[in-house]
């Protein structure tokens, strides 16, 4: 999960279209859903 978080920060640094908090949260939630930790919304 740490590598997903780090990747989200790096990607955000290149795009900057949203707040960093929102970008990281969206990335981590997407990853958690993909591995089955969170239910699909």
N, C-alpha and C positions, 0 to 999 in steps of 0.2 A: 504494500500500500504506500510505503514511503516513496517508491519510484514513481507511482502514479501521481502523488502529490507534487513531487519535484518536476515531473513532466508538465503538469498543469501550470505551474509557475513559469516554466520556460516558455510554453506556448502562449500564455497570457502576455509575457514580455514582448512578443512579436506582434500580437494582435491589438491589445489594449482597447477592445471595443466595450468591455464591461469592467465592473469593479473586480479587483483581484479576489475578494471574498466570494463573490458570486461565481466566478469562473472556476475556482478550486472546488467549491461545493458541488457544482454541476458535474465536474469531472469525477470527483470521488463518488458521488451518488450513482453516476452512470456505470462506474467500475463495479461498485457493490451490487448493482442490479445484474450486471453481466455474469458475475460469479455466484449469483443466487443468494446473496446476503440480505438484500432488500427486495420486497415484492414489486412487481411492475405496477406503475401507477396508471 
